[in-house]
Amino acid sequence: MRYITAIRITFQGAYAITGVIGERQYFGYTKRKAITLYNQETKKSKRR
């Protein structure tokens, strides 16, 4: 299952990831790490 719908870079330089749990911004992370963090947060919220 795909959790992420879109990824964009904000004007501050953060990655804004939109998906099944809404939009989250990750500042100071690489793109790959931001995706990993978003997927972990999604899996964690689905268990609740």
Secondary structure as the mmCIF struct_conf table of DSSP 4:
data_model
#
loop_
_struct_conf.conf_type_id
_struct_conf.id
_struct_conf.beg_label_comp_id
_struct_conf.beg_label_asym_id
_struct_conf.beg_label_seq_id
_struct_conf.end_label_comp_id
_struct_conf.end_label_asym_id
_struct_conf.end_label_seq_id
STRN STRN1 ILE A 4 ILE A 9
TURN_TY1_P TURN_TY1_P1 PHE A 11 GLN A 12
BEND BEND1 GLY A 13 GLY A 13
HELX_LH_PP_P HELX_LH_PP_P1 ALA A 14 ALA A 14
STRN STRN2 TYR A 15 GLY A 19
TURN_TY1_P TURN_TY1_P2 VAL A 20 ILE A 21
STRN STRN3 GLY A 22 TYR A 26
BEND BEND2 PHE A 27 GLY A 28
HELX_RH_AL_P HELX_RH_AL_P1 LYS A 31 ARG A 47
#
